[in-house]
Amino acid sequence: MARRQVGGSGRTARSASAGRASTGGRAAGGAGRTGGAGAGGTGAGRGRAGQRDGSQPPRSRQGKLAPAKTGFASRGAARTGRIAAPGERKPAPKILGGEQVEGRQAVRELLIAGTRRVREIWVAGDLDANEVVDDIREIARHQRVQVQEVNRKRLEAQARSEAPQGIVAFAAPLPEAPLDQLVARRPGKAPFLVAVDGVTDPGNLGALLRCCDGAGVGGVVIPRHRAVHVTPTVAKSAAGAIEHVPMCVVGGLPAALATIKQAGIWIVGLDDDAERSLFELGDLAAEGICLVLGAEGPGLSRLVRERCDLVVSIPMRGRLSSLNVSAAAALATYEVARHR
């Protein structure tokens, strides 16, 4: 009797133990399923991403390691390109211009210079043949530049100057010369620069650049803001000088003049109110010099005038008080060239 009780107790204990084991197993299984569901149901992507970041990176079909994916970098690259490294400075955009050149002489000089790529040239279909046009066609053929005859109305609709003369060329932008290159001294040749302050008329800038080329100016400094750059009108007025005169675009003209002065170059401004005459420069004109010309009316700005070592004027014998800025540039640059 006592043994049956003991046996029964043993069966009961075994049953209870089995029950606990079964319950524990079901609980564990449920926990396992719950854990699997939690990882797979509510965050299956996170579970797979977690494996990519862990010790078992995904493999391709060939068994090689697949490159890790970073969604932020790819989205940023799609929107803005390559993400710059910390402390890396992006280069300033080129804004000098010169992509569209109009006028026969300007287009011919563009081809002769060969300093930038010419994509295409438009010629009006009713354009009469002449020596310059024949030269353009011949040079373009040798350089393998496409010359396309178009309707004159289409050409004039594309033109941005008043008289394109039946020819428009499309080219790469003009290269901008760095300031340190312009102020560098060369054996037997002192720097000769021209800086323009607030010149906004494209015709004036084009004529000024043409004078600079004729007088042997080594470079022209143009401010980034409140100044005209190389538009089709400038290119046509310059008659090809934009291809031969190096130009530098600076963020602020006063700071650029300070840099030029540090290089040992004299800063000479032209202003109507100056007491000293341009023709009194003397031996100073033969040294490193930078002529600064202001716009008609306002002239030199205050900060620019303060950076000048000397301010001179062009004597006026008539009733008018000043000259056009391009005419003033012609007189000033050739006066310096005369002493050289």
DAPE-V95797 format. One record per helix or strand. SS is the DSSP state (2 for helix, 1 for strand). FROM is the first residue (numbers start at 1). LEN is the number of residues. If there is no record, write none. Layout:
SS_FROM_LEN, SS_FROM_LEN
This chain:
2_2_39, 2_44_10, 1_59_1, 1_65_1, 2_71_10, 1_97_1, 1_100_3, 2_104_10, 1_118_7, 2_131_12, 1_146_5, 2_152_7, 1_167_5, 2_179_5, 1_186_1, 1_189_1, 1_192_6, 2_202_14, 1_219_5, 1_230_1, 2_232_7, 2_241_3, 1_247_4, 2_253_10, 1_266_5, 1_276_2, 2_278_3, 2_282_5, 1_289_7, 1_299_1, 2_302_6, 1_310_4, 2_325_14
